[in-house]
Amino acid sequence: MPESTTAPRTPADPAASGDRAGGVPIRLIEVTKRFGASAETAVDNLTMTIPAGEIVVLLGPSGCGKTTTMRMINRLIEPTTGRIMIGDSDAKAQRPDELRRHIGYVIQQAGLFPHMTVAQNIAQVPMMLGWAKQRITERVDELLNLVGLDPAEYRTRYPRQLSGGQQQRVGVARALAADPQVLLMDEPFGALDPITRENLQDELLRLQRELSKTIVFVTHDVDEALKLGDRIAILDTGSTIVQYAPAEEILTNPANAYVEQFVGGESSMRLLKLTPVASITPENVVRARLEDSISDVRHRLTESAADRAIVLDELDRPLRWTGPAELATASGTIADLISADDDRLSTVVPADATLREAMEALLNCPEDIVPIVDGSRAYTGAVTLAAVQHHVSDLYERQKELRRQRLAAGKSPVSLAAEPEDEEEQAAPEEAVGAGEVA
Ligand SMILES: Nc1ncnc2c1ncn2[C@@H]1O[C@H](COP(=O)(O)OP(=O)(O)OP(=O)(O)O)[C@@H](O)[C@H]1O
């Protein structure tokens, strides 16, 4: 039976992001970075908005400028020209070290200080901010709990006494120490094995549901990008945005062959991985109990034009399917046909599963329908192969329609900016800010 540990992400709903309060928007306005006297631009006139409280993933080939873009936000690298706004403030308005105390930064292999304990590592920024000792101690323990490490066991350990995944958790705790509104994560899980990586991705999504930070996340891994990103910016050389859209759009309406190449040839399967089984239209199924009379179930099947009934036990757990053919000549109650001691349906799908997991279950069961169950294994609905197919084709149709509408309005057929209504404004020339120091 497929099991899922975390609820999948629903493809981002731009309207929903307004409800999130945790972070502030970040705007990069005509930002260019040229290193030293190089004629090449590492980042070439990039304009983009990272909406408050969202995870935006920068995805692109090696050397396209992802890290440079990210490091200009916390001024580890100074833009050559252009402006970066964090909330209402120009990043230039603050001293870089001051700015960085309010922007969490997580890098590959955590970057913890080896000679400091876990607690001392996490306490770095609060100490610089002059917090009282007691407050720091409490905050360290709170953060260790938040990232799933027992403070009593881990606070006094040194980084070398931690696994790679645990170091990364401490790295995240350290970045969150002073409760920054913005978190920059540069391939934070890149060096971890696939299982630890998936666990930490799930943890990050859980944390984000609680904290709603504005997160800029750099990765090479398309599955990671699709899973984590409320929006994904697909970048080409010079951080040129080729497409900037939720995963659903990237998969069903790729801007061009370049984006298709990134996503690979399994768009529909990837889409299934992102879509919760709960999001599809429930099958028309009659619920029957052992004590129900067969004539009543037959009547309800006819009334609702359903061709299937699921027989449930006293705790609403599925026993097996029945239908008009089996019930046609029978009389008495369902219990005369089916006993709670009979073999139960062995394949069910948890309600928090993805459509990908539902497909797996459907391909491995004798029926063409599988019950969906909650945490107590009580029946909540059912899914068929046809419904999955229908759902996926609806998603493609919806994107086709959006594309048609955008073209009709004279816009780009794919999303290029976070807030489409801002596209014109963002394209307008902004006053370029003078050259910064070369990092
Ligand atoms: N300090 C530097 N001095 C000179 N050139 C640099 C410097 N840092 C980066 N570059 C160049 O800028 C370009 C963008 O580099 P950047 O590290 O931002 O790319 P990236 O997309 O993050 O790559 P990767 O995925 O490999 O980490 C590259 O051509 C790189 O060689």
The ligand as an ORCA input file, in Angstrom:
! r2SCAN-3c Opt
* xyz 0 1
  N      34.085     35.850     -7.540
  C      33.954     35.669     -8.851
  N      34.840     36.217     -9.715
  C      34.713     36.075    -11.048
  N      33.709     35.380    -11.626
  C      32.793     34.823    -10.831
  C      32.868     34.917     -9.414
  N      31.804     34.252     -8.885
  C      31.120     33.759     -9.929
  N      31.701     34.087    -11.091
  C      31.215     33.748    -12.438
  O      29.876     34.202    -12.553
  C      29.089     33.267    -13.260
  C      27.898     32.861    -12.409
  O      28.365     32.131    -11.281
  P      27.381     31.562    -10.181
  O      28.216     30.939     -9.113
  O      26.429     32.611     -9.790
  O      26.620     30.439    -11.015
  P      25.627     29.323    -10.504
  O      24.471     29.330    -11.432
  O      25.332     29.503     -9.062
  O      26.512     28.025    -10.722
  P      26.518     26.617     -9.945
  O      25.192     26.017    -10.207
  O      27.622     25.860    -10.621
  O      26.775     26.900     -8.509
  C      30.015     32.126    -13.633
  O      30.439     32.285    -14.940
  C      31.158     32.250    -12.654
  O      32.360     31.789    -13.212
*
